[in-house]
Amino acid sequence: MGLAGGFGSLKQMNDTIKQNRRLLKGTEKNKSKQVREAYREEIKKLSSRYENVDLEELKKRVRKSLERNIKLELIHRAFGIGILITFISGVIWVILSFDFSVKKPSPYSDTSKLFYTQVFPHENPGYELRIDFYHHGPKAAESLIKNGLKHQNSESYYPSGEQFRSALYYYDTLVREVYFYKDGDTIKNFPVVDHHRVYQIKLPRPDKRRTVEFYFFDGKIIQETYRESPYIHSN
């Protein structure tokens, strides 16, 4: 009797365990089913909001747009840095190369009285030779004139007679010009000036021992303004 009852209890326990396993398996399946259904519902929601949207294609377009914006930003930065470097290099080059100073216009108001001018006939028809003289001194410049305008050659001289400037004109338009020191050396980087105004020019001699200074108008040195002084190096 006891033995039969023991076997009965074991069988009942075994049946209970099997039933619990079936219930557990059913529960896991139900959970998986719920997850799948919830996922499908989310897809339906997205589809209802963003119809006909290819997410992969959208990602590609966004990635390409970002890459393009980054490239444009890099190009703009490089361009800006290039301009800045060019500007700084230009300033440094000017400071190192141009050792001269152009001061404010001089107090010479009536430029017609700076030189004494005579015009002579020329051997070529239609041409005239204009010579500007220092007052009570030698010639300051001579220029070929055609139709009242400077045309072809124009030469200027120091008060002591050495050549100061050689220029080429085309109907009063300056084509080229070269300036010289008294000893014949070329003056490099002569300042660009308006030839219709008077300026005071100051520049060093090539040997850096003396400084040349004079007032200047229309390619000519104004009389009694030229002087040389010991060169003072500015730190």
Backbone as CSV, one residue per row, in Angstrom:
resi,resn,N_x,N_y,N_z,CA_x,CA_y,CA_z,C_x,C_y,C_z
1,MET,0.833,-1.188,0.000,0.000,0.000,0.000,0.866,1.235,0.000
2,GLY,1.831,1.258,0.906,2.751,2.396,0.951,3.537,2.541,-0.303
3,LEU,3.965,1.410,-0.859,4.778,1.456,-2.085,3.986,1.985,-3.240
4,ALA,2.701,1.515,-3.342,1.851,1.991,-4.446,1.617,3.477,-4.329
5,GLY,1.414,3.917,-3.038,1.211,5.361,-2.861,2.436,6.157,-3.243
6,GLY,3.623,5.617,-2.967,4.861,6.321,-3.341,4.984,6.470,-4.827
7,PHE,4.708,5.350,-5.555,4.778,5.443,-7.030,3.769,6.442,-7.571
8,GLY,2.598,6.516,-6.926,1.577,7.453,-7.382,2.033,8.897,-7.220
9,SER,2.680,9.187,-6.110,3.169,10.554,-5.859,4.244,10.945,-6.857
10,LEU,5.137,9.988,-7.158,6.199,10.275,-8.140,5.619,10.549,-9.504
11,LYS,4.576,9.755,-9.895,3.979,9.939,-11.206,3.297,11.312,-11.285
12,GLN,2.636,11.678,-10.178,1.951,12.974,-10.162,2.963,14.128,-10.261
13,MET,4.103,13.993,-9.565,5.141,15.034,-9.631,5.727,15.134,-11.022
14,ASN,5.937,13.983,-11.657,6.497,13.968,-13.007,5.547,14.627,-13.983
15,ASP,4.254,14.318,-13.826,3.260,14.937,-14.706,3.242,16.452,-14.515
16,THR,3.406,16.894,-13.280,3.398,18.355,-12.986,4.591,19.043,-13.643
17,ILE,5.753,18.389,-13.573,6.968,18.976,-14.195,6.794,19.084,-15.684
18,LYS,6.253,18.030,-16.323,6.048,18.069,-17.771,5.079,19.167,-18.156
19,GLN,4.035,19.306,-17.350,3.043,20.339,-17.639,3.671,21.734,-17.525
20,ASN,4.506,21.942,-16.493,5.180,23.242,-16.323,6.115,23.535,-17.495
21,ARG,6.804,22.476,-17.975,7.691,22.681,-19.126,6.907,23.122,-20.355
22,ARG,5.728,22.428,-20.552,4.914,22.824,-21.717,4.433,24.265,-21.573
23,LEU,4.060,24.642,-20.342,3.622,26.022,-20.116,4.763,27.023,-20.329
24,LEU,5.994,26.659,-19.861,7.162,27.531,-20.037,7.478,27.727,-21.499
25,LYS,7.434,26.571,-22.260,7.696,26.681,-23.688,6.650,27.545,-24.361
26,GLY,5.426,27.379,-23.967,4.368,28.199,-24.547,4.565,29.666,-24.236
27,THR,5.036,29.964,-23.031,5.274,31.358,-22.630,6.370,31.990,-23.467
28,GLU,7.495,31.276,-23.716,8.598,31.792,-24.536,8.124,32.058,-25.953
29,LYS,7.316,31.141,-26.473,6.800,31.356,-27.819,5.905,32.577,-27.867
30,ASN,5.101,32.741,-26.828,4.229,33.905,-26.780,5.038,35.203,-26.742
31,LYS,6.133,35.183,-25.951,6.990,36.370,-25.875,7.597,36.686,-27.239
32,SER,8.136,35.691,-27.946,8.708,35.906,-29.270,7.670,36.443,-30.236
33,LYS,6.465,35.889,-30.125,5.394,36.345,-31.001,5.057,37.807,-30.729
34,GLN,5.037,38.162,-29.439,4.736,39.543,-29.088,5.797,40.506,-29.632
35,VAL,7.056,40.119,-29.533,8.145,40.968,-30.050,8.014,41.170,-31.547
36,ARG,7.765,40.040,-32.272,7.620,40.163,-33.722,6.461,41.065,-34.101
37,GLU,5.353,40.911,-33.376,4.187,41.739,-33.669,4.459,43.225,-33.374
38,ALA,5.145,43.459,-32.252,5.480,44.853,-31.922,6.395,45.460,-32.986
39,TYR,7.371,44.710,-33.492,8.284,45.176,-34.535,7.534,45.518,-35.813
40,ARG,6.554,44.572,-36.133,5.746,44.838,-37.342,4.936,46.130,-37.186
41,GLU,4.422,46.362,-35.963,3.632,47.570,-35.729,4.484,48.831,-35.905
42,GLU,5.734,48.801,-35.419,6.636,49.945,-35.570,6.950,50.205,-37.032
43,ILE,7.156,49.125,-37.787,7.412,49.277,-39.226,6.224,49.916,-39.910
44,LYS,5.015,49.469,-39.485,3.819,50.060,-40.076,3.740,51.550,-39.774
45,LYS,4.101,51.937,-38.534,4.074,53.350,-38.166,5.056,54.154,-39.008
46,LEU,6.292,53.648,-39.138,7.302,54.345,-39.961,6.860,54.436,-41.395
47,SER,6.293,53.379,-41.892,5.854,53.381,-43.287,4.753,54.380,-43.507
48,SER,3.891,54.563,-42.488,2.806,55.512,-42.653,3.314,56.950,-42.619
49,ARG,4.479,57.184,-41.941,5.032,58.543,-41.856,5.971,58.857,-43.012
50,TYR,6.766,57.924,-43.439,7.768,58.138,-44.487,7.519,57.154,-45.613
51,GLU,6.556,57.437,-46.396,6.209,56.521,-47.474,7.261,56.591,-48.583
52,ASN,7.504,55.457,-49.161,8.394,55.332,-50.329,9.804,55.873,-50.055
53,VAL,10.299,55.784,-48.836,11.639,56.245,-48.496,12.590,55.061,-48.453
54,ASP,13.639,55.150,-49.265,14.683,54.128,-49.259,15.754,54.581,-48.277
55,LEU,15.804,53.938,-47.118,16.721,54.387,-46.072,18.180,54.296,-46.501
56,GLU,18.545,53.247,-47.196,19.935,53.103,-47.647,20.310,54.210,-48.629
57,GLU,19.389,54.508,-49.542,19.648,55.583,-50.503,19.718,56.928,-49.796
58,LEU,18.853,57.107,-48.786,18.889,58.341,-48.012,20.216,58.491,-47.277
59,LYS,20.704,57.394,-46.709,22.004,57.429,-46.025,23.124,57.816,-46.994
60,LYS,23.063,57.260,-48.208,24.093,57.581,-49.203,24.072,59.061,-49.552
61,ARG,22.843,59.605,-49.741,22.741,61.016,-50.110,23.241,61.918,-48.982
62,VAL,22.895,61.578,-47.750,23.358,62.362,-46.611,24.882,62.307,-46.496
63,ARG,25.439,61.095,-46.687,26.893,60.942,-46.612,27.602,61.749,-47.695
64,LYS,27.069,61.713,-48.912,27.665,62.487,-50.009,27.571,63.987,-49.748
65,SER,26.426,64.423,-49.206,26.268,65.840,-48.896,27.259,66.302,-47.845
66,LEU,27.459,65.477,-46.805,28.430,65.814,-45.769,29.839,65.872,-46.336
67,GLU,30.180,64.895,-47.176,31.514,64.887,-47.788,31.718,66.128,-48.652
68,ARG,30.679,66.510,-49.406,30.791,67.693,-50.262,30.965,68.961,-49.427
69,ASN,30.219,69.076,-48.333,30.345,70.248,-47.463,31.719,70.327,-46.827
70,ILE,32.254,69.173,-46.427,33.595,69.157,-45.828,34.644,69.591,-46.847
71,LYS,34.521,69.101,-48.100,35.477,69.488,-49.141,35.419,70.983,-49.409
72,LEU,34.173,71.526,-49.496,34.023,72.959,-49.736,34.619,73.776,-48.598
73,GLU,34.411,73.333,-47.377,34.972,74.044,-46.235,36.498,74.027,-46.264
74,LEU,37.073,72.873,-46.633,38.537,72.772,-46.724,39.073,73.670,-47.825
75,ILE,38.356,73.716,-48.963,38.784,74.579,-50.066,38.748,76.040,-49.651
76,HIS,37.664,76.448,-48.980,37.549,77.841,-48.538,38.643,78.190,-47.528
77,ARG,38.928,77.255,-46.623,39.989,77.509,-45.654,41.343,77.640,-46.338
78,ALA,41.607,76.715,-47.275,42.887,76.757,-47.986,43.015,78.047,-48.790
79,PHE,41.914,78.465,-49.428,41.938,79.703,-50.216,42.207,80.905,-49.322
80,GLY,41.517,80.951,-48.166,41.730,82.061,-47.242,43.148,82.092,-46.695
81,ILE,43.676,80.902,-46.334,45.049,80.841,-45.835,46.033,81.247,-46.921
82,GLY,45.756,80.841,-48.179,46.643,81.214,-49.283,46.693,82.719,-49.487
83,ILE,45.510,83.366,-49.414,45.473,84.827,-49.564,46.238,85.503,-48.432
84,LEU,46.050,84.999,-47.212,46.740,85.586,-46.068,48.252,85.425,-46.195
85,ILE,48.694,84.231,-46.608,50.138,83.999,-46.770,50.706,84.894,-47.865
86,THR,49.955,85.023,-48.984,50.413,85.883,-50.078,50.535,87.334,-49.626
87,PHE,49.545,87.803,-48.867,49.572,89.183,-48.390,50.760,89.414,-47.448
88,ILE,50.937,88.490,-46.495,52.042,88.637,-45.544,53.385,88.573,-46.262
89,SER,53.503,87.652,-47.240,54.753,87.539,-48.001,55.029,88.816,-48.784
90,GLY,53.957,89.384,-49.366,54.124,90.629,-50.116,54.588,91.772,-49.232
91,VAL,53.998,91.866,-48.030,54.402,92.924,-47.099,55.864,92.750,-46.678
92,ILE,56.237,91.511,-46.384,57.622,91.247,-45.989,58.575,91.575,-47.129
93,TRP,58.179,91.192,-48.358,59.048,91.466,-49.513,59.218,92.963,-49.725
94,VAL,58.130,93.718,-49.571,58.219,95.174,-49.733,59.126,95.776,-48.671
95,ILE,58.953,95.302,-47.417,59.776,95.848,-46.335,61.254,95.557,-46.559
96,LEU,61.565,94.340,-47.023,62.970,93.963,-47.215,63.572,94.555,-48.476
97,SER,62.769,94.716,-49.531,63.304,95.124,-50.826,63.290,96.633,-51.034
98,PHE,62.270,97.303,-50.533,62.130,98.725,-50.799,62.700,99.515,-49.623
99,ASP,63.922,99.914,-49.762,64.565,100.696,-48.718,64.535,102.164,-49.139
100,PHE,63.384,102.739,-49.139,63.226,104.130,-49.514,62.002,104.685,-48.803
101,SER,61.837,105.989,-48.888,60.637,106.612,-48.332,60.174,107.717,-49.260
102,VAL,58.889,107.773,-49.484,58.291,108.838,-50.269,57.500,109.696,-49.296
103,LYS,57.922,110.895,-49.097,57.285,111.741,-48.122,56.099,112.477,-48.743
104,LYS,55.448,113.265,-47.945,54.289,114.009,-48.410,54.697,114.986,-49.521
105,PRO,53.730,115.354,-50.358,54.036,116.336,-51.412,54.677,117.590,-50.835
106,SER,55.609,118.152,-51.585,56.355,119.308,-51.107,55.505,120.569,-51.174
107,PRO,55.977,121.625,-50.595,55.225,122.881,-50.632,55.299,123.612,-51.966
108,TYR,55.923,122.986,-52.969,56.006,123.647,-54.281,54.614,123.648,-54.914
109,SER,53.989,124.792,-54.957,52.623,124.879,-55.476,52.585,125.224,-56.964
110,ASP,53.448,126.116,-57.396,53.458,126.527,-58.802,54.568,125.774,-59.531
111,THR,54.225,124.656,-60.126,55.238,123.827,-60.797,55.714,124.422,-62.116
112,SER,54.992,125.384,-62.641,55.397,125.991,-63.921,56.685,126.802,-63.786
113,LYS,57.051,127.149,-62.547,58.251,127.965,-62.335,59.449,127.143,-61.859
114,LEU,59.295,125.836,-61.830,60.396,125.005,-61.350,61.533,124.920,-62.366
115,PHE,61.209,124.984,-63.656,62.216,124.862,-64.713,61.946,125.921,-65.799
116,TYR,62.987,126.185,-66.518,62.874,127.082,-67.671,62.841,126.209,-68.919
117,THR,61.783,126.340,-69.736,61.543,125.421,-70.845,61.656,126.127,-72.190
118,GLN,62.319,125.459,-73.122,62.395,125.919,-74.512,62.032,124.756,-75.445
119,VAL,61.381,125.089,-76.571,60.982,124.079,-77.558,61.682,124.389,-78.874
120,PHE,62.324,123.392,-79.467,63.104,123.560,-80.694,62.546,122.651,-81.796
121,PRO,62.669,123.071,-83.031,62.249,122.207,-84.139,63.106,120.943,-84.187
122,HIS,62.537,119.881,-84.736,63.252,118.616,-84.854,63.369,118.235,-86.315
123,GLU,64.381,117.433,-86.623,64.603,117.048,-88.012,63.488,116.172,-88.570
124,ASN,62.788,115.444,-87.712,61.671,114.619,-88.161,60.395,115.461,-88.240
125,PRO,59.681,115.431,-89.332,58.460,116.233,-89.472,57.428,115.874,-88.399
126,GLY,56.823,116.902,-87.860,55.804,116.697,-86.839,56.346,116.584,-85.428
127,TYR,57.658,116.497,-85.276,58.281,116.378,-83.959,58.882,117.709,-83.516
128,GLU,58.971,117.854,-82.189,59.671,118.981,-81.581,60.535,118.450,-80.445
129,LEU,61.540,119.230,-80.079,62.410,118.858,-78.968,62.208,119.855,-77.834
130,ARG,61.713,119.367,-76.723,61.505,120.246,-75.574,62.640,120.023,-74.583
131,ILE,63.274,121.117,-74.182,64.375,121.051,-73.223,64.003,121.870,-71.999
132,ASP,64.085,121.218,-70.839,63.861,121.902,-69.557,65.223,122.190,-68.943
133,PHE,65.436,123.457,-68.548,66.706,123.873,-67.953,66.520,124.179,-66.477
134,TYR,67.567,123.861,-65.708,67.606,124.389,-64.355,67.781,125.906,-64.450
135,HIS,67.188,126.640,-63.523,67.358,128.093,-63.537,68.830,128.444,-63.321
136,HIS,69.379,129.181,-64.288,70.789,129.592,-64.223,71.701,128.355,-64.140
137,GLY,71.336,127.298,-64.886,72.136,126.087,-64.848,71.971,125.271,-66.122
138,PRO,72.479,124.017,-66.116,72.419,123.168,-67.301,71.000,122.623,-67.522
139,LYS,70.871,121.810,-68.560,69.542,121.240,-68.850,69.177,120.180,-67.822
140,ALA,67.895,120.153,-67.480,67.384,119.167,-66.530,66.791,117.972,-67.250
141,ALA,66.251,118.204,-68.463,65.644,117.104,-69.213,65.415,117.531,-70.651
142,GLU,65.316,116.548,-71.528,64.915,116.804,-72.909,63.991,115.680,-73.370
143,SER,62.933,116.059,-74.110,61.914,115.097,-74.510,61.475,115.374,-75.944
144,LEU,61.220,114.299,-76.668,60.630,114.431,-77.993,59.130,114.666,-77.837
145,ILE,58.609,115.638,-78.592,57.206,116.008,-78.507,56.565,115.811,-79.877
146,LYS,55.385,115.196,-79.891,54.617,115.052,-81.123,53.164,115.406,-80.822
147,ASN,52.651,116.373,-81.582,51.282,116.860,-81.350,51.086,117.344,-79.923
148,GLY,52.114,117.951,-79.349,52.044,118.507,-78.003,52.179,117.485,-76.896
149,LEU,52.457,116.225,-77.232,52.553,115.161,-76.235,53.945,114.538,-76.260
150,LYS,54.389,114.063,-75.105,55.658,113.340,-75.044,55.533,112.051,-75.844
151,HIS,56.486,111.846,-76.755,56.422,110.672,-77.616,57.838,110.170,-77.862
152,GLN,58.056,108.903,-77.626,59.358,108.233,-77.746,60.276,108.630,-76.592
153,ASN,61.456,109.132,-76.840,62.472,109.235,-75.793,62.322,110.487,-74.934
154,SER,62.695,110.302,-73.645,62.771,111.418,-72.702,63.908,111.134,-71.728
155,GLU,64.819,112.097,-71.586,65.982,111.915,-70.721,66.028,113.027,-69.683
156,SER,66.455,112.657,-68.459,66.603,113.640,-67.383,68.011,113.563,-66.826
157,TYR,68.464,114.679,-66.172,69.855,114.779,-65.744,69.943,115.382,-64.342
158,TYR,71.018,115.003,-63.643,71.336,115.626,-62.374,71.798,117.063,-62.619
159,PRO,71.692,117.925,-61.617,72.210,119.298,-61.795,73.690,119.336,-62.163
160,SER,74.425,118.281,-61.773,75.856,118.219,-62.101,76.120,117.616,-63.474
161,GLY,75.078,117.193,-64.211,75.242,116.757,-65.584,75.096,115.260,-65.827
162,GLU,75.172,114.415,-64.804,75.032,112.969,-64.998,73.572,112.620,-65.337
163,GLN,73.407,111.521,-66.081,72.049,111.101,-66.449,71.315,110.561,-65.223
164,PHE,70.084,110.987,-65.053,69.276,110.585,-63.914,68.164,109.613,-64.322
165,ARG,67.558,109.829,-65.498,66.397,109.028,-65.888,66.370,108.863,-67.402
166,SER,65.941,107.682,-67.834,65.684,107.407,-69.243,64.298,106.800,-69.352
167,ALA,63.435,107.419,-70.194,62.045,106.971,-70.267,61.595,106.884,-71.721
168,LEU,60.582,106.053,-71.936,59.981,105.896,-73.261,58.493,106.173,-73.140
169,TYR,57.988,107.062,-73.998,56.570,107.445,-73.980,55.917,107.061,-75.302
170,TYR,54.625,106.867,-75.238,53.819,106.696,-76.440,52.636,107.654,-76.326
171,TYR,52.771,108.792,-76.991,51.759,109.855,-76.941,51.349,110.154,-75.491
172,ASP,52.348,110.521,-74.721,52.199,110.938,-73.322,51.878,109.792,-72.365
173,THR,51.844,108.569,-72.842,51.667,107.410,-71.966,53.034,106.802,-71.676
174,LEU,53.395,106.721,-70.408,54.698,106.188,-70.022,54.745,104.688,-70.269
175,VAL,55.699,104.258,-71.091,55.846,102.833,-71.396,56.830,102.177,-70.446
176,ARG,57.971,102.801,-70.239,58.984,102.272,-69.304,59.879,103.412,-68.872
177,GLU,60.574,103.228,-67.758,61.517,104.227,-67.273,62.568,103.544,-66.406
178,VAL,63.789,104.109,-66.423,64.900,103.593,-65.631,65.581,104.785,-64.975
179,TYR,65.920,104.631,-63.692,66.589,105.695,-62.949,68.016,105.269,-62.614
180,PHE,68.909,106.253,-62.507,70.331,105.972,-62.280,70.869,106.849,-61.148
181,TYR,71.819,106.254,-60.388,72.603,107.066,-59.466,73.627,107.868,-60.268
182,LYS,74.279,108.765,-59.585,75.269,109.603,-60.278,76.389,108.789,-60.902
183,ASP,76.758,107.681,-60.249,77.853,106.858,-60.767,77.395,105.906,-61.872
184,GLY,76.130,105.951,-62.280,75.624,105.119,-63.369,74.910,103.856,-62.935
185,ASP,75.000,103.499,-61.641,74.282,102.319,-61.160,72.766,102.551,-61.246
186,THR,72.055,101.498,-61.576,70.608,101.600,-61.692,69.971,101.692,-60.302
187,ILE,69.020,102.599,-60.171,68.250,102.695,-58.931,67.146,101.653,-59.003
188,LYS,67.254,100.641,-58.192,66.256,99.577,-58.202,65.075,99.959,-57.306
189,ASN,63.885,99.545,-57.734,62.670,99.772,-56.947,62.436,101.244,-56.648
190,PHE,62.629,102.067,-57.664,62.305,103.477,-57.497,60.804,103.596,-57.224
191,PRO,60.405,104.444,-56.266,58.983,104.511,-55.905,58.100,104.941,-57.071
192,VAL,56.909,104.372,-57.120,55.931,104.745,-58.136,55.243,106.024,-57.681
193,VAL,55.320,107.063,-58.496,54.774,108.360,-58.122,53.944,108.916,-59.260
194,ASP,53.142,109.893,-58.930,52.379,110.636,-59.920,53.282,111.746,-60.451
195,HIS,53.609,111.706,-61.729,54.566,112.670,-62.288,54.006,114.082,-62.357
196,HIS,52.741,114.264,-62.051,52.146,115.595,-62.041,52.152,116.214,-60.643
197,ARG,52.795,115.539,-59.698,52.902,116.055,-58.331,54.371,116.096,-57.918
198,VAL,54.661,116.902,-56.923,56.026,117.043,-56.413,56.170,116.147,-55.188
199,TYR,57.259,115.388,-55.161,57.531,114.493,-54.035,58.962,114.695,-53.548
200,GLN,59.161,114.378,-52.290,60.509,114.319,-51.748,60.927,112.856,-51.698
201,ILE,61.981,112.535,-52.421,62.456,111.156,-52.521,63.698,110.986,-51.647
202,LYS,63.726,109.864,-50.914,64.879,109.548,-50.068,65.196,108.073,-50.222
203,LEU,66.429,107.762,-50.633,66.810,106.361,-50.843,68.315,106.191,-50.613
204,PRO,68.743,104.984,-50.242,70.153,104.753,-49.946,70.967,104.500,-51.214
205,ARG,72.229,104.799,-51.153,73.138,104.415,-52.219,73.360,102.905,-52.159
206,PRO,73.785,102.277,-53.265,73.972,100.813,-53.264,74.934,100.316,-52.194
207,ASP,75.952,101.125,-51.847,76.923,100.673,-50.844,76.427,100.862,-49.416
208,LYS,75.216,101.396,-49.252,74.617,101.590,-47.934,75.450,102.521,-47.044
209,ARG,76.247,103.368,-47.658,77.060,104.295,-46.877,76.471,105.696,-46.849
210,ARG,75.748,106.061,-47.905,75.183,107.396,-47.982,73.727,107.321,-48.439
211,THR,72.973,108.324,-48.065,71.571,108.436,-48.449,71.397,109.605,-49.407
212,VAL,70.658,109.369,-50.477,70.381,110.391,-51.480,68.978,110.937,-51.229
213,GLU,68.838,112.259,-51.301,67.538,112.881,-51.059,67.353,114.056,-51.997
214,PHE,66.160,114.193,-52.553,65.869,115.314,-53.466,64.362,115.439,-53.660
215,TYR,63.943,116.584,-54.155,62.560,116.785,-54.584,62.460,116.453,-56.063
216,PHE,61.313,115.921,-56.446,61.170,115.295,-57.761,59.837,115.716,-58.377
217,PHE,59.879,116.087,-59.672,58.643,116.453,-60.386,58.793,116.139,-61.876
218,ASP,57.815,115.430,-62.432,57.749,115.137,-63.864,59.044,114.495,-64.372
219,GLY,59.588,113.579,-63.584,60.795,112.876,-63.997,62.079,113.673,-63.845
220,LYS,62.018,114.818,-63.191,63.197,115.689,-63.071,63.468,116.024,-61.606
221,ILE,64.759,116.217,-61.294,65.166,116.650,-59.962,65.046,118.161,-59.894
222,ILE,64.391,118.665,-58.848,64.250,120.107,-58.695,65.580,120.695,-58.229
223,GLN,65.943,121.789,-58.836,67.244,122.413,-58.587,67.439,122.750,-57.114
224,GLU,68.667,122.539,-56.662,69.119,122.875,-55.315,68.415,122.077,-54.217
225,THR,67.810,120.966,-54.571,67.193,120.098,-53.551,67.971,118.803,-53.360
226,TYR,68.905,118.527,-54.269,69.650,117.267,-54.184,70.731,117.373,-53.121
227,ARG,70.800,116.354,-52.265,71.883,116.306,-51.282,72.115,114.851,-50.871
228,GLU,73.326,114.578,-50.381,73.688,113.262,-49.872,74.117,113.405,-48.421
229,SER,73.772,112.386,-47.617,74.118,112.408,-46.200,74.508,110.998,-45.771
230,PRO,75.236,110.866,-44.655,75.609,109.521,-44.183,74.363,108.654,-43.971
231,TYR,74.477,107.419,-44.381,73.344,106.503,-44.273,73.179,106.083,-42.817
232,ILE,71.947,106.207,-42.329,71.613,105.795,-40.961,70.700,104.611,-41.048
233,HIS,71.178,103.463,-40.568,70.375,102.240,-40.628,69.317,102.292,-39.544
234,SER,68.061,102.097,-39.924,66.964,102.124,-38.955,66.672,100.699,-38.488
235,ASN,66.653,100.488,-37.199,66.386,99.168,-36.625,64.887,98.907,-36.581
